[in-house]
Amino acid sequence: MKRTELTSVDLTEPFTLKELTNSSMIESGAHILYMFNDHLLYTQNATSYIMEGLNKGHRIVLFEDQTFFDQINNNLLLEGYSEDALKQITYICHSKHYSTNNQFQADHCYENLVKLLKPAVEQHRTTRIWGQVLAQNALVSELRKYECSCDEFLNSEKVISVCAYNALETPSYIQNEMLKVHGYFMVDEKIEKSPFYNKKYVVNISPTEQLKLKKIEMENQELKRRNHQLVKEKASQKEREQDLRIAKRNAEKANAMKTTFLSQMSHDLRTPLNIIQGYSQISLLETNDPRIQSNIQKIYDASNNLLKLIEEILDFSAIEAGKVSINKECIHARSFIDQCIKSIFDITHSNQIIKVDDIDDQMYIEADRLRLTQVLTNLITNAVKYTQSNGHISISLDHDHVKDQVIINVEDTGIGIPSNELTLIFEPFYRSKRTMSKWKGTGIGLAIVAQLTTKMDGTYGVRSKEGIGSSFWVSFKGFVAKKETTDISESPFATNALPATPKMKILYIEDNLDNVDLMSSMLHIITEVELYSEATGKSGYHKAIEVQPELILLDLHLPDMNGLEVLDNLKCHPLTKSIPVIVISAEALESTIDLSLEKGCQSYLTKPVHLEKLRDLVLRHNG
């Protein structure tokens, strides 16, 4: 026998909603709490409940939203109910019934419910209510007051009410309170006597319970406030993260565009500078007239200053873009300082007096040799620049035994720096107004010092008095060796004597005829050569196979292909793979230089080409 045919219900075990509504035990009415989790089962249970009521001639009242009401009507039509039958259902929009000015008011809701049920009650007609109570923003005291009033009324007036709450949205403390004021408790698939139901809860709320409810409500309001704040903060965080992602993409795009622009600018400026400096160097060697030599030297020096400005901008751009690699090594301090000073003062033709304090022969600095050279060169040339003729420049090294650091000090007797500018001078492109008209520059030399020193895990700083002089310092990890070490040998400086060398075959792959003519003039000063030139990568590649030169000079910017592609082809062919290749290009980015060396070129010369550097490389491969 099916349980749905029973006229009474065994309340010791769970049962179904249909079994309960067919039981004689609830003929006078029933107040059922339904905590649902599954919306599909919720809809199915409501449909069955309403169908049973229609079959028994009960009055049906549905408190729900319009979408749910339309779904119930569709389900009933599919079950064969007529339009007239559906008119027996009274539909009430639950958001309007349970909310007045966005607040749940127990008295108002109860009064409306009694008015609605009064006609059926007077006719002694059984009424079935199905409704979802909107409890998310309701005070538990108001909910409980409403449900207590409903329980007292429903159990005496032949009304069967299913009060549904969304279990996923209703706080647990509200669910617990609702169990106290409903006679039956239902979930999606079963129903049973409410374990906490007691008439004393319905009739009267004790002062203790009132205080408890008030405390619960206050705690819940605080939790809601905190949750709302967290939601807002999370939304703001997501917005900030999105803004940061957009800003990062824009910065990367702008940085790439800047790098491309600077690279192109460097190339376009170096190409004419190559002609200016190349012929200036040749003319200096070929003329004996002191006046003409002086004029040519001025041209060469001016072009060299322009070249330094270009190199500074490119260096700073590479550092900012994070494209500078750091390869630390132990550098012999005394030899390194001597080499830097000699190269700087040989170039600058300075009239300043330079003094180098005694440096411990066993002192070593842990740094990248190339980057440390850039740092020290910038500091010394800066001291030379702002120190008057016959002024003094002092260089000293100290060793901090506690921190294992070597401190390099560069002190001058120059114009000094005002105290209000000491925090600004390491900023990129900062130029003091008082020196801008007298001394030229980009204002990034000290910014390069700051960034390279930081990248090598060092520190930097300055002390200065206006009108007296400045003292710049940088410090790096270092030590003083306990045992004697062999000094790092220094390369002797090149002299003007250009020794004769045997005739050699050289191929120059370059599309600019002015550069070809200049190279021809420079090579004939260096040694006797048989120079071949080609203007495209393809023709240069075939010429190399044909003449088998002893050396190939290769430009990167060719009309038909990139010079690196030519280099790849040369290194893959059995007849040319062993021929040394020197790249000569106006492209000065470090990444391009590194890539060229990785692909197999022997050396990389940036334009303008220095005659003595070219001579050293050519003679190295002659014979």
Beta strands, then each sheet from edge to edge (+ up, - down):
strand 1: 29-36
strand 2: 59-64
strand 3: 89-93
strand 4: 127-132
strand 5: 159-166
strand 6: 184-186
strand 7: 191-193
strand 8: 329-332
strand 9: 353-356
strand 10: 363-367
strand 11: 392-400
strand 12: 405-412
strand 13: 459-465
strand 14: 469-480
strand 15: 504-509
strand 16: 529-534
strand 17: 551-554
strand 18: 581-585
strand 19: 603-606
sheet 1: 3+ 2+ 4+ 5+ 1+ 6+ 7-
sheet 2: 8+ 10- 14+ 12- 11+ 9+
sheet 3: 8+ 10- 14+ 13-
sheet 4: 16+ 15+ 17+ 18+ 19+
end
